[in-house]
Amino acid sequence: MAKGGYGWSLDGALPVIEDHSRAKHDVLRAYLINYLRILAQHPRSEGIRVTLVDGFAGGGRYRTESGEEVSGSPLVLLEALQEARALVAMDRKQRGIRTPYVIDAHVHLVEQNRSTCAFLRKVIADSSLASSSDTRVTIHGNDFHRALPGILKDIQDRQRRNGRSVFILDQYGWSQVNLDAVKQIFAELPYAEVFLTWMIDNLINFLSEQMIDKLNPALQRTGLGQAITAEQLLAIKQTDSGLDGDLAWRRAIQTLMTGQIRASSGAAFSTPFYIVPRNSRRGYWLLHLARHWRANEEMKRIHWESNNLHHPGGAGFNMLGYLGNHGQLAFDNRFDEHAHQATRDALRRDIPQRMSQLHSPIRFGDLVQLTANETPARLDQLQEAVFALSRERQLTVTTQSGATRRGAHSIASEDLIELPTQLWLLPN
Ligand SMILES: C[S@@+](CC[C@H](N)C(=O)[O-])C[C@H]1O[C@@H](n2cnc3c(N)ncnc32)[C@H](O)[C@@H]1O
């Protein structure tokens, strides 16, 4: 809803960047570099074509409180491409691969505001990164939704095989991106990945009788109007009368909305970390949406590696869980050693419980996919928890040939996990 935000103009001062934007840029940069390095791993491959789309690009430059100039997301994309090219060349040299590798990138930058777009054009014209022979930059002074069909066509024409692409939809507030557009991206490009920011606190703080007439059209604009109404959200807010009611209804609304955003966008996987940047109290979602589990796993790895953001939520299969017994935050995940321990302990409790709810053995890979949207845990953490449980005889793990596993990280997708007979009746 809130239009607010940064302002760029050719004759004005640079806007001062907020903490949460810097934290987001760090995650984005780390993710893109990792993404491009993974694509480049095949030794016989000579290169890839990839498209990066910044759908809400902004002006491309900021300054910090202390006056230092820093990059906006368009430059973060170009810097990530440059860094990835250097790292891929180094990786391949170390592996003795002589074939040069080309990352042929098309970067689409979309910015609707005329003055911001003029500023962006200048920033890009002045950047040497935008004139690399392997990078083409197209700037669209347009609404993202209007520019999207042309961008999708460009990707399909240029990358007929798989249309690998990353879309960054960094809106102000929460109601500027229509999820039908995200659905169209996934329908036409199954290998696309989408970063979507969603200022959930703006919506929650606005929720009142007086705002219903404004919230319903905003929900319609996002494409959630059929699934969620403002009256429904308000009813959730008003039903809780407990002492710690604030956290309870916030949690209920957040759980409802993440599920609906994933469903309405056509993504199979999302990482709904509720991000509270260090030094800031303003929380928001940095959603990573994808159709493939592997992309979800890589996003979680980046959160654990960069750990400059935190997620106040559950550690096991209760990632959105806010409440402890007395309504306090159940756990504040800072993606650090303490969070690692808490995740391990929670998984050791939650996995047998989930198994008993399922009432049947399950392949390890299926358990991983089934719980991907519920847990911050990475694959290796799930492997370690399952292995520890098997050593404690709370589970059995059997390979396809009927053998047992000797190490956690050798647990494979096809391995069958079962509860010992006496544990199938564990209370839920
Ligand atoms: C949060 S700012 C972007 C910040 C930028 N992504 C960064 O990280 O440096 C959102 C930008 O989207 C632009 N915008 C708003 N609605 C838009 C739309 N429908 N299509 C394209 N741009 C839009 C705004 O003018 C604003 O510059």
The ligand as an SDF file (V2000), in Angstrom:
LIG
                    3D

 27 29  0  0  0  0  0  0  0  0999 V2000
   11.9780   -0.4010   -3.4960 C   0  0  0  0  0  0  0  0  0  0  0  0
   12.3300    0.5980   -4.8640 S   0  0  0  0  0  0  0  0  0  0  0  0
   13.5280   -0.3360   -5.7200 C   0  0  0  0  0  0  0  0  0  0  0  0
   14.8490   -0.4230   -5.0890 C   0  0  0  0  0  0  0  0  0  0  0  0
   15.8350   -1.1930   -5.8980 C   0  0  0  0  0  0  0  0  0  0  0  0
   15.3270   -2.5030   -6.2780 N   0  0  0  0  0  0  0  0  0  0  0  0
   17.1200   -1.4090   -5.1270 C   0  0  0  0  0  0  0  0  0  0  0  0
   17.2310   -2.4040   -4.3920 O   0  0  0  0  0  0  0  0  0  0  0  0
   18.0280   -0.5810   -5.2570 O   0  0  0  0  0  0  0  0  0  0  0  0
   10.9340    0.3390   -5.9040 C   0  0  0  0  0  0  0  0  0  0  0  0
   11.0240    1.0320   -7.2620 C   0  0  0  0  0  0  0  0  0  0  0  0
    9.9850    0.5110   -8.0850 O   0  0  0  0  0  0  0  0  0  0  0  0
    9.4330    1.5570   -8.8670 C   0  0  0  0  0  0  0  0  0  0  0  0
    8.0700    1.1100   -9.2390 N   0  0  0  0  0  0  0  0  0  0  0  0
    6.9370    1.1870   -8.5140 C   0  0  0  0  0  0  0  0  0  0  0  0
    5.9210    0.5710   -9.1640 N   0  0  0  0  0  0  0  0  0  0  0  0
    6.4390    0.0740  -10.3100 C   0  0  0  0  0  0  0  0  0  0  0  0
    5.9050   -0.6810  -11.3710 C   0  0  0  0  0  0  0  0  0  0  0  0
    4.6210   -1.0490  -11.3990 N   0  0  0  0  0  0  0  0  0  0  0  0
    6.7090   -1.0430  -12.3960 N   0  0  0  0  0  0  0  0  0  0  0  0
    8.0250   -0.6790  -12.3910 C   0  0  0  0  0  0  0  0  0  0  0  0
    8.5930    0.0590  -11.4010 N   0  0  0  0  0  0  0  0  0  0  0  0
    7.8090    0.4180  -10.3730 C   0  0  0  0  0  0  0  0  0  0  0  0
    9.4860    2.7470   -7.9560 C   0  0  0  0  0  0  0  0  0  0  0  0
    9.4780    3.9360   -8.7230 O   0  0  0  0  0  0  0  0  0  0  0  0
   10.8040    2.5300   -7.2120 C   0  0  0  0  0  0  0  0  0  0  0  0
   11.8630    3.1760   -7.8750 O   0  0  0  0  0  0  0  0  0  0  0  0
  1  2  1  0
  2  3  1  0
  2 10  1  0
  3  4  1  0
  4  5  1  0
  5  6  1  0
  5  7  1  0
  7  8  2  0
  7  9  1  0
 10 11  1  0
 11 12  1  0
 11 26  1  0
 12 13  1  0
 13 14  1  0
 13 24  1  0
 14 15  1  0
 14 23  1  0
 15 16  2  0
 16 17  1  0
 17 18  1  0
 17 23  2  0
 18 19  1  0
 18 20  2  0
 20 21  1  0
 21 22  2  0
 22 23  1  0
 24 25  1  0
 24 26  1  0
 26 27  1  0
M  CHG  2   2   1   9  -1
M  END
$$$$
